[in-house]
Amino acid sequence: MKSSRLVSILLLLQTRGRMTAAQLAEELEVSVRTVYRDVEALSAAGVPLYGDAGHAGGYRLLDGYRTRLTGLTADEAEALFLAGVPGPAAELGLGSVLAAAELKVRAALPVQADRISARFHLDAPGWYADGDETPFLPAVADAVWNSRVLHILYRRWREPTDVERRLEPYGLVLKAGRWYVVAGPGPRTFRVDQILRLTASGEEFGRPEGFDLAAYWTRYQRDFHDRLHRSEAVVRLAPGRTLPSARDLRTEPDGWTRATVPIESVDHAHGEFLRLGTDVEVLQPAELRARIARTVAELAGKYGNFTDDGGD
């Protein structure tokens, strides 16, 4: 991608000083002609880049241009990693920092920045989520950045619902518009919107050596899905109806298909199967079949006396 290549040229020249077109081409794995075009683009963008001919020649930046290129602070540089998700960046308390960083990048590479923002947009939350209130998110993020212990009052789904916990926050994860903090000891995962009270501590902690947040989250999701579907239902599906998770499929004489489907719980499966209407018949477990039968009977009672007299 040209914009990333232009940034790479600037970084190479900042860190290594003078480099020839051939050296840049070898480093970036492009042709020398491409380097010439990129250098022209940088010059047109106002970057003080010049070249010397001869045996000891090459391209270099004007002395001191490193600080004038962006003037990025450490916080602004970190915020750039969230440039594609401005909403979550603001939730983390980095909105103004990110805006300042973007302005400096636009000043250096206006054409490339405008092209990217005009062509790519990331909207992290799901369609049907209004967004959870996370008033303690900035404080949690600060503790993550600075490796500080947190003491929280946390609401969980099982009794006792409200519990006190001491957290060593290793990292934050945004999943479908919802924030989670991964914290030790353990580590364990907590929903940030379920934190009822938070006290920041001056106590520092050390992150476990080799801890990989992305790898942990991948394992956590896999284990979550394994725990999620511990039960199963036996159903009959109408001709043409399929379910992605169905297994042990067997076509019956009337054209319907008998199948086994993993379910999270009777409560959850009750709603999911009702959505399929008459395209599914639940055979087992008996508790689920009886519950759906009761719901259907109640619906029939409500709508049984309906008369459609408005049509032609």
C-alpha positions in Angstrom: 0.0 0.0 0.0 1.5 3.3 -1.1 0.7 5.3 2.1 2.4 2.7 4.3 5.4 2.7 2.0 5.7 6.5 2.3 5.7 6.2 6.0 8.3 3.5 5.8 10.6 5.7 3.8 10.3 8.5 6.3 11.0 6.1 9.2 14.0 4.5 7.4 15.5 7.9 6.7 14.9 9.1 10.3 16.5 6.0 11.8 19.3 5.4 9.3 20.1 8.8 7.9 21.2 9.0 4.3 20.0 6.1 2.0 20.3 5.7 -1.7 17.3 4.9 -3.9 18.7 1.4 -4.5 19.0 0.8 -0.7 15.4 2.0 -0.2 14.1 -0.1 -3.0 15.9 -3.2 -1.6 14.5 -2.5 1.9 11.0 -2.0 0.7 11.1 -4.7 -2.0 10.0 -2.3 -4.8 11.7 -1.0 -7.9 14.0 2.0 -7.9 11.5 3.8 -10.2 8.8 3.3 -7.5 11.2 4.9 -4.9 11.6 7.9 -7.2 7.9 8.4 -7.5 7.4 8.0 -3.7 10.1 10.6 -3.0 8.4 13.0 -5.4 5.1 12.4 -3.5 6.7 13.1 -0.2 8.3 16.3 -1.5 5.0 17.4 -2.9 3.5 16.9 0.5 6.0 19.3 2.0 8.4 16.9 3.5 11.9 18.5 3.5 13.6 15.6 1.7 16.5 16.1 -0.7 19.0 14.0 -2.5 22.7 14.3 -3.4 24.2 12.8 -6.5 27.5 11.0 -6.6 29.2 8.0 -4.9 28.4 9.2 -1.4 25.0 10.6 -2.4 21.5 9.5 -1.5 18.3 10.8 0.1 18.0 12.3 3.6 15.7 14.5 5.6 16.5 18.0 6.7 18.3 17.9 10.1 15.8 18.1 13.0 12.8 17.2 10.8 12.1 14.2 13.1 10.4 16.3 15.7 8.7 18.6 13.2 7.3 15.7 11.2 4.6 14.9 13.7 5.8 16.0 17.1 4.0 12.9 18.4 4.0 12.4 22.2 4.1 8.9 23.6 0.4 9.0 24.4 -0.4 10.2 20.8 1.7 7.5 19.3 -0.2 4.9 21.4 -3.5 6.4 20.4 -2.8 6.0 16.7 -3.3 2.3 17.2 -6.9 3.1 17.8 -7.3 5.4 14.8 -9.8 3.0 13.2 -12.1 3.0 16.2 -12.6 6.6 17.3 -15.6 5.7 19.4 -13.8 3.2 21.6 -10.8 5.6 21.7 -13.0 8.3 23.2 -14.4 5.8 25.7 -10.9 5.1 26.8 -10.3 8.8 27.4 -8.0 9.1 24.4 -10.4 11.1 22.1 -8.5 14.4 22.3 -5.1 12.7 22.2 -6.1 10.7 19.1 -7.5 13.9 17.4 -4.2 15.7 18.0 -2.2 12.8 16.6 -4.4 12.5 13.5 -4.0 16.3 12.9 -0.2 15.9 12.9 -0.3 13.0 10.6 -2.6 14.8 8.2 -0.3 17.8 8.2 2.6 15.5 7.1 0.6 13.3 4.7 -2.6 15.0 3.8 -3.4 13.1 0.6 -2.8 9.7 2.0 -4.8 10.4 5.3 -7.7 11.8 3.3 -7.8 8.8 0.9 -7.8 6.3 3.8 -10.5 8.1 5.8 -12.6 8.4 2.7 -12.4 4.6 1.9 -12.3 2.8 5.2 -14.6 3.1 8.3 -14.8 0.7 11.2 -18.0 0.6 13.3 -17.3 -1.8 16.2 -20.7 -2.1 18.0 -23.3 -4.6 16.9 -26.5 -3.5 15.2 -28.9 -4.2 18.0 -26.8 -2.9 20.9 -27.4 0.5 22.3 -24.0 0.3 24.0 -23.3 -0.4 27.7 -22.6 2.4 30.2 -18.9 2.0 31.2 -18.2 5.0 33.5 -15.1 3.2 35.0 -13.5 2.4 31.6 -11.0 5.3 31.6 -9.9 4.3 35.2 -9.5 0.7 34.1 -7.6 1.8 31.0 -5.3 3.9 33.2 -4.6 1.0 35.4 -3.8 -1.2 32.4 -1.4 1.4 31.0 0.4 1.9 34.3 0.2 -1.7 35.8 -1.7 -0.6 38.9 -3.9 -2.8 41.1 -7.7 -2.1 41.2 -10.2 -3.0 43.9 -13.7 -3.3 42.5 -17.2 -4.2 43.5 -18.4 -6.5 40.7 -21.9 -7.7 39.7 -22.0 -11.3 38.4 -25.0 -13.4 37.3 -24.9 -16.0 40.2 -25.4 -15.6 43.9 -24.0 -13.7 45.7 -24.3 -11.3 42.8 -22.2 -8.4 44.2 -18.7 -9.4 45.1 -15.4 -7.6 45.8 -12.4 -8.4 43.7 -8.7 -7.4 43.6 -7.6 -7.1 39.9 -4.2 -6.9 38.2 -5.5 -5.6 34.9 -3.4 -7.0 32.0 -5.4 -5.7 29.1 -8.7 -4.5 27.6 -10.7 -6.2 24.9 -13.5 -4.7 22.8 -15.9 -7.4 21.6 -19.0 -6.5 19.7 -19.3 -3.1 21.3 -18.7 -4.5 24.9 -15.5 -3.9 26.9 -13.8 -6.6 28.9 -10.8 -6.4 31.2 -8.5 -9.4 31.4 -6.9 -9.4 34.9 -5.0 -11.6 37.2 -4.6 -13.6 39.2 -5.7 -16.3 36.9 -6.1 -14.5 34.5 -9.9 -14.1 34.4 -12.3 -12.0 32.3 -14.6 -9.3 33.7 -17.2 -7.1 31.9 -16.3 -3.5 32.5 -20.0 -2.4 32.5 -20.6 -4.7 35.5 -18.2 -2.8 37.7 -20.3 -1.1 40.4 -17.5 0.6 42.3 -13.8 1.1 41.7 -10.9 2.2 43.8 -7.5 2.8 42.1 -4.5 1.6 44.1 -1.0 2.9 44.1 0.2 -0.7 44.2 2.0 -1.9 41.1 2.0 -5.4 39.7 4.2 -7.3 37.2 2.6 -8.7 34.1 3.3 -12.5 33.7 6.2 -13.1 31.5 5.2 -14.1 28.0 1.5 -13.2 28.5 -0.2 -12.7 25.1 -3.5 -10.9 25.3 -4.6 -11.9 21.8 -3.8 -15.6 22.4 -5.5 -15.6 25.8 -8.7 -14.1 24.2 -8.7 -16.7 21.4 -8.5 -19.5 24.0 -11.2 -17.8 26.2 -13.6 -17.5 23.2 -13.1 -21.2 22.3 -13.6 -22.3 25.9 -16.7 -20.0 26.2 -18.3 -21.6 23.1 -17.5 -25.1 24.4 -19.2 -24.3 27.7 -22.1 -22.6 26.0 -23.4 -25.6 24.1 -23.3 -28.4 26.7 -26.8 -29.7 26.0 -28.5 -30.9 22.8 -31.9 -31.3 21.3 -33.3 -33.7 18.9 -35.6 -32.0 16.3 -37.4 -32.5 13.0 -36.8 -30.0 10.3 -39.2 -29.2 7.4 -38.0 -30.0 3.8 -35.6 -27.3 2.7 -34.9 -26.1 6.3 -31.3 -26.4 7.5 -29.5 -25.4 10.7 -25.7 -24.8 10.5 -25.0 -26.6 13.8 -27.2 -29.7 13.0 -25.6 -33.1 12.9 -26.6 -36.8 12.7 -29.0 -35.8 9.9 -31.5 -38.5 8.8 -34.3 -38.0 6.2 -37.6 -39.5 7.2 -40.3 -40.9 4.9 -42.4 -37.7 5.0 -39.4 -35.7 3.8 -38.6 -34.1 7.1 -35.1 -34.4 8.5 -34.3 -35.6 12.0 -31.2 -34.0 13.5 -29.3 -33.3 16.7 -28.7 -29.7 17.6 -26.4 -28.3 20.3 -28.2 -25.9 22.7 -27.1 -23.5 25.4 -30.1 -24.1 27.7 -33.8 -24.8 27.6 -34.5 -21.1 28.1 -32.4 -20.0 25.2 -33.4 -22.9 22.9 -37.1 -22.2 23.6 -36.9 -18.7 22.0 -34.6 -19.8 19.2 -36.8 -22.7 18.1 -40.0 -20.6 18.3 -38.5 -18.2 15.8 -38.5 -21.1 13.2 -42.3 -21.4 13.5 -43.7 -24.5 11.9 -40.4 -25.4 10.2 -39.2 -27.3 13.3 -40.6 -29.8 15.7 -38.7 -30.4 19.0 -38.7 -34.1 20.0 -36.2 -34.0 22.9 -35.5 -33.0 25.6 -39.1 -33.5 27.0 -38.8 -30.3 29.1 -38.2 -28.2 26.0 -40.9 -29.9 24.0 -43.4 -29.4 26.8 -42.5 -25.7 27.2 -42.8 -25.0 23.5 -46.2 -26.8 23.5 -47.4 -24.6 26.4 -46.3 -21.5 24.6 -48.0 -22.5 21.3 -51.2 -23.3 23.2 -51.2 -19.9 24.9 -50.7 -18.2 21.5 -53.5 -20.3 20.0 -55.7 -19.2 22.9 -55.0 -15.5 22.2 -55.4 -15.7 18.4 -57.9 -18.6 18.1 -61.0 -16.3 17.8 -59.4 -14.0 15.2 -61.5 -13.5 12.1 -60.0 -11.9 9.0 -62.9 -10.0 7.5 -60.9 -7.2 6.0 -59.9 -8.9 2.8 -61.6 -9.2 -0.6 
